[in-house]
Amino acid sequence: MEPLLLIPGPTPVPPAVREALAQPLIGHRGPAFVELYRRVTRRLKPLFGTEQEVLIFPGSGTGAMEAAVVNLFSPGDRVIVLVAGAFGERFAAIAEAFGLAVDRLEAPWGQVVPPERLRERLLTYPPGEVRGVFITHNETSTGALSPLEELVRVARQESGALVVVDSVSGLGGTPVAMDRLGIDCVVTASQKCLMSPPGLALLALSPSAWQATERARLPRSYWDVQEARRFGEQGETPYTPAVSLWFALDRALDLIEAEGLEQVYARHRRMGAMVRAGGRALGLEVLAPEAHASPTVTCLLLPEGLDAGAVRRALRARGVEVAGGQGALKSRAIRIAHMGAIQPEHLLQGLLALGEVLRDQGLAVSPEEAVAAAEAAQAE
C-alpha cells in the first residue's frame, strides 16, 4: 500500500504525472522539445501572475533562490531580508554567502513581519541604499502566509529596491500576482503545489529585474538568466534539461487547468481550514495565527511531554507520513501539508490516524471529533 504523503515537499505525484515521466525521451535540440518548452512556460505565466517569461533550470527551490541573488545583485549591496522561519533565514544565508550586506528584519517563528516594521526599517536608510527586499511568501517551516500585497506596497513606496519573493511552497496553491503587485522576481520549484517530482527550479523576472541583471557583478554560470533567456527565445535551454521532469510538469499543468486555477486556490484554502480545525479538536495549537495561516501547510504544536519524532514514527507505522518541526520546533511540532495533489479525503484519513496516535500516547482525544471538525470546516 502506498504511504499517505502529507509532507510539504516532495508532495504526492498524481498517476497521470507519473505516467508522463515514463514517456520516451526526446532530443532537447529538436522541434518536439521546442514545442514542449513553449507550452510549459506559457502555461506557467498565470500561476506566477505575469506576462514575463518563466525560466526553468534543473535544480531545487534553493537553487532558484541562489539564482535570484547572483543575477540581480553585486558584492556589498544592501538588502533587507524578512526572516520569520527557516526559509527566510536560508535566503539571508545565501545572500551573505555571496557578499551582500544583509539586514535581517525578524519576527518570531509562526508570526509574519508586519508591513509597518518594513516601512520603519526602510526609512532608517538613505534613499537608494537598499537594493533589495527579500520576502518569504509562504514560510514552510511555520505555516505562516506573509501579507504579500501590503509588504510589496511598502517596499515600492519607501524604496527603489528590487522585491524578490520566495514562493516555493506558495505558488500554485495561493495567488502570487507578480505583475499586478510589482514584484521583481518570484522563485519556486516543481515538487510542492505543482504536483511534480523534485528537480526543477523556476523563476520569473520583471523588466526592472532584467535591467538589474545587466549591472549585477556576482559570478554566475549555471544560473545565468541572460543565457537562459537567449536560449529560451528559441524554445531551448543552455544545457541539457531534465526532459522527463518537463513532461511531468506539462501533465501537472493539464490537471491544474482542468480543475481551474481559482478552484485550485479555493481547495487549498478549504484544506488548510480542515487541518487547523482538526488539529484544534485534538487539543493541538496551530503555530500561525488564523489571520496569517497558510493555505498549503500547517504547523501543529504538540502538548508538553510528547515527542514529535515518536508521533511521526507511530503515524508512519499507520502508513501516514508527516513532517517534523524545524529548528527549535524540531521535537515540539509536526507539519501537515495540504498542497498540490492532496485532497480533502487524504486529510481526513491523516487526521484520523493522528488522533489515534495521540490517544494511544495517553491523550484524552477523539479522532472522530477531529474528523467531524475538519468536515465542518470543509463545508463552510
C-alpha positions in Angstrom: 0.0 0.0 0.0 1.3 3.4 -0.9 2.0 5.6 2.1 -0.1 8.8 2.5 2.4 11.5 1.9 1.4 14.7 3.9 4.8 16.4 3.9 5.4 19.8 2.4 7.6 18.6 -0.4 8.0 16.4 -2.2 4.3 16.1 -2.4 2.3 13.2 -3.9 2.6 12.9 -7.7 -0.7 12.1 -9.4 -0.8 8.9 -11.5 -1.1 10.8 -14.8 2.1 12.8 -13.9 4.0 9.6 -13.1 2.9 8.2 -16.4 4.2 11.3 -18.2 7.6 10.6 -16.6 7.8 7.3 -18.4 7.5 8.8 -21.8 10.4 8.1 -24.2 13.0 10.8 -24.1 13.3 13.3 -26.9 16.2 15.4 -28.1 16.4 18.7 -26.4 17.5 20.5 -29.6 14.7 19.2 -31.7 11.2 20.6 -32.6 9.4 18.3 -30.0 11.2 19.9 -27.1 10.8 23.4 -28.6 7.0 22.8 -28.6 7.2 21.4 -25.0 9.3 24.3 -23.8 6.9 26.9 -25.2 3.8 25.1 -24.0 5.0 24.7 -20.4 6.4 28.2 -20.0 3.3 29.8 -21.5 1.0 27.9 -19.1 3.1 28.8 -16.0 2.5 32.5 -16.5 -0.9 32.6 -14.9 0.4 30.8 -11.8 3.1 33.5 -11.5 0.7 36.2 -12.3 3.0 37.6 -15.0 3.3 38.2 -18.7 7.1 37.9 -18.4 8.9 34.8 -19.4 9.3 32.0 -16.9 12.7 30.3 -16.8 13.2 26.7 -15.7 16.6 25.3 -14.5 17.4 21.8 -13.4 17.6 22.2 -9.6 15.8 22.8 -6.4 13.9 25.8 -5.0 17.1 26.7 -3.1 18.9 26.9 -6.4 16.2 29.3 -7.7 16.8 31.4 -4.6 20.6 31.5 -5.4 19.8 32.4 -9.0 17.9 35.4 -7.8 20.8 36.6 -5.7 23.6 36.1 -8.2 21.7 37.6 -11.2 20.3 40.7 -9.5 23.0 42.0 -7.1 26.6 42.9 -6.6 29.0 42.4 -3.7 28.3 44.8 -0.9 24.7 45.6 -2.0 22.5 46.3 1.0 19.4 44.1 1.2 16.7 43.6 3.8 15.6 40.0 4.3 12.4 39.3 6.1 13.1 36.3 8.5 10.3 34.6 10.4 11.3 31.0 9.9 13.9 28.6 8.4 13.4 29.6 4.8 13.7 33.3 5.4 16.9 32.5 7.2 18.0 30.5 4.2 17.5 33.4 1.9 19.6 35.6 4.3 22.4 33.0 4.4 22.5 32.7 0.6 22.8 36.5 0.3 25.5 36.6 2.9 27.4 33.8 1.2 27.7 36.0 -1.9 28.9 39.0 0.0 25.7 41.1 0.2 25.2 43.3 3.2 22.2 41.6 4.8 19.9 43.3 7.3 17.6 40.7 8.8 14.2 42.0 9.7 12.9 39.3 12.1 9.7 38.2 13.6 9.0 35.2 15.9 8.6 31.9 14.2 4.9 31.5 13.4 4.4 35.2 13.0 4.9 37.4 10.0 6.8 40.6 9.6 4.3 43.4 9.8 4.4 45.8 6.8 4.8 48.8 9.1 8.0 47.3 10.5 9.4 47.0 7.0 8.5 50.7 6.4 10.3 51.7 9.6 13.4 49.7 8.6 13.5 51.1 5.1 13.2 54.7 6.4 16.4 54.2 8.5 18.4 54.1 5.3 19.2 57.0 2.9 17.2 56.9 -0.4 18.7 54.4 -2.8 20.9 52.5 -0.3 18.7 49.4 0.0 19.0 47.5 -3.3 16.8 44.5 -2.4 13.9 43.4 -0.2 13.6 39.6 0.2 10.2 38.2 1.2 9.2 34.6 2.0 5.7 34.4 0.7 4.7 31.2 2.5 7.1 30.1 5.3 7.1 26.3 5.0 8.7 25.8 8.4 5.9 27.6 10.3 2.8 27.5 8.1 2.5 31.3 8.0 1.5 33.3 4.9 3.0 36.7 4.6 0.8 39.7 3.7 2.5 39.9 0.3 0.5 42.7 -1.2 1.0 45.0 1.7 4.7 44.2 2.1 5.4 44.8 -1.6 3.4 48.1 -1.5 5.6 49.3 1.4 8.8 48.3 -0.4 7.6 50.2 -3.5 6.5 53.3 -1.6 9.6 53.6 0.5 12.5 52.5 -1.7 13.6 51.7 -5.2 14.7 48.3 -4.1 14.1 45.1 -6.1 11.5 42.9 -4.5 12.4 39.3 -4.5 9.8 36.7 -3.4 10.4 33.1 -2.4 7.1 31.3 -3.2 8.4 27.8 -3.3 5.6 26.5 -1.1 3.0 29.1 -2.2 2.9 29.4 -5.9 0.2 27.1 -7.4 -1.6 26.9 -4.1 -2.3 30.6 -3.5 -2.3 33.7 -5.8 1.0 35.4 -6.4 0.0 38.3 -8.9 3.6 39.2 -9.7 2.9 41.9 -12.3 -0.1 43.5 -10.5 1.8 43.8 -7.2 5.0 44.9 -8.8 7.2 42.0 -7.7 10.6 41.9 -9.4 11.5 38.3 -9.0 9.5 35.2 -8.0 11.1 31.8 -7.4 9.5 28.4 -6.9 10.1 24.7 -7.5 8.3 21.7 -9.0 7.8 19.5 -6.0 5.2 21.3 -3.9 2.0 22.8 -5.3 2.9 22.0 -8.9 2.4 18.2 -8.2 5.6 17.2 -9.9 8.8 15.4 -8.8 11.7 17.4 -7.3 14.2 18.8 -9.7 13.0 21.9 -11.5 13.8 25.4 -10.3 11.5 28.1 -11.7 11.7 31.9 -11.7 10.4 35.0 -13.4 11.9 38.5 -13.6 10.3 41.9 -14.1 11.6 44.4 -16.7 13.4 46.2 -13.8 14.9 43.0 -12.7 16.2 42.3 -16.2 17.8 45.7 -16.2 19.4 44.8 -12.9 21.0 41.7 -14.5 23.0 44.0 -16.7 24.5 45.7 -13.7 24.9 42.8 -11.4 28.5 41.7 -10.7 28.2 38.5 -8.8 29.7 35.4 -10.6 27.2 33.3 -12.4 27.4 30.5 -14.9 24.9 27.6 -14.3 22.3 30.1 -13.0 22.9 32.8 -15.7 19.4 34.1 -16.5 20.6 36.1 -19.5 21.9 33.0 -21.1 18.7 31.1 -20.3 16.6 33.8 -21.8 18.7 33.9 -25.0 18.2 30.2 -25.5 14.5 30.4 -24.3 13.7 32.8 -27.2 14.4 29.8 -29.4 12.5 27.3 -27.2 15.6 25.8 -25.8 17.8 25.7 -22.7 21.5 26.5 -22.5 22.4 22.9 -21.4 20.6 19.6 -21.2 17.3 20.0 -19.4 15.6 17.4 -17.2 13.4 16.4 -20.1 11.3 13.8 -18.1 10.6 16.4 -15.5 9.4 18.8 -18.2 7.0 16.0 -19.3 5.8 15.7 -15.8 5.2 19.4 -15.2 3.4 19.6 -18.6 1.0 16.9 -17.4 0.6 18.5 -14.0 -0.4 21.8 -15.7 -3.1 19.9 -17.6 -4.5 18.8 -14.2 -4.4 22.3 -12.8 -6.1 23.8 -15.9 -8.8 21.1 -15.8 -9.6 21.9 -12.2 -9.4 25.7 -12.8 -6.9 27.9 -11.0 -9.5 29.7 -8.8 -10.9 26.3 -7.8 -7.4 25.1 -7.0 -6.8 28.1 -4.7 -10.2 27.5 -3.1 -9.4 23.9 -2.4 -6.2 24.8 -0.8 -7.9 27.3 1.5 -10.5 24.7 2.5 -7.9 22.1 3.2 -5.9 24.5 5.4 -9.1 25.2 7.4 -9.7 21.5 7.7 -6.3 20.7 9.2 -6.4 23.7 11.6 -9.9 22.7 12.8 -9.0 19.0 13.1 -5.8 19.8 14.9 -7.5 22.1 17.4 -10.1 19.4 18.0 -7.2 17.2 19.1 -6.0 19.8 21.5 -3.1 20.9 19.4 -2.0 24.5 18.9 -1.7 26.0 15.4 1.5 27.9 15.4 0.5 30.6 12.9 -2.3 33.0 13.8 -5.5 32.5 11.9 -5.1 35.8 10.0 -1.8 34.5 8.5 -2.5 30.8 8.3 -1.0 29.2 5.2 -3.3 27.5 2.7 -0.7 24.9 1.9 1.0 23.8 5.1 0.1 23.8 8.8 2.5 23.6 11.8 0.9 22.0 14.9 2.5 22.2 18.3 2.3 19.1 20.4 1.5 19.1 24.2 4.4 19.1 26.6 5.7 15.6 27.1 5.0 14.4 23.6 7.9 14.0 21.2 7.3 14.8 17.6 9.7 12.1 16.4 7.7 9.4 18.3 4.4 10.8 16.9 5.8 10.7 13.4 7.1 7.2 13.8 3.7 6.0 15.0 2.0 7.7 12.1 4.5 6.1 9.7 3.6 2.7 11.1 0.0 3.5 10.1 1.0 4.5 6.6 0.9 8.3 7.1 3.9 10.5 6.6 4.0 14.0 8.1 6.9 16.4 8.5 8.6 17.3 11.7 9.3 20.8 13.0 12.4 22.7 12.1 14.9 24.5 14.2 13.8 24.9 17.8 10.5 23.3 16.9 12.1 20.0 15.8 10.9 17.9 18.8 7.7 20.0 19.5 5.9 20.2 16.3 4.6 18.4 13.3 3.8 19.9 9.9 1.0 18.6 7.7 0.9 19.6 4.0 -2.3 20.3 2.2 -1.0 21.2 -1.2 -0.7 20.1 -4.8 -2.5 16.8 -5.4 -3.5 16.3 -1.8 -7.3 16.1 -1.5 -9.7 16.6 1.5 -10.2 12.9 1.9 -6.5 12.4 2.4 -6.5 14.9 5.2 -9.5 13.2 6.9 -7.5 10.0 6.8 -4.4 11.7 8.2 -6.3 13.4 11.0 -8.0 10.2 12.0 -4.6 8.5 12.2 -3.1 11.4 14.1 -6.0 11.2 16.6 -5.4 7.5 17.1 -1.7 8.0 17.7 -2.3 10.8 20.2 -4.9 8.7 22.0 -2.5 5.7 22.1 0.1 8.0 23.7 -2.3 8.9 26.6 -4.1 12.0 25.4 -7.9 12.1 26.1 -8.8 12.9 22.5 -11.4 11.7 20.0 -10.1 11.0 16.5 -13.7 11.0 15.3 -14.3 14.5 16.6 -11.2 15.7 14.8 -12.6 14.3 11.6 -16.0 15.9 12.2 -14.4 19.3 12.9 -12.4 19.0 9.7 -15.6 18.1 7.7 -17.4 21.1 9.2 -14.6 23.4 8.2 -14.6 22.0 4.7 -18.3 22.7 4.4 -18.0 26.4 5.4 
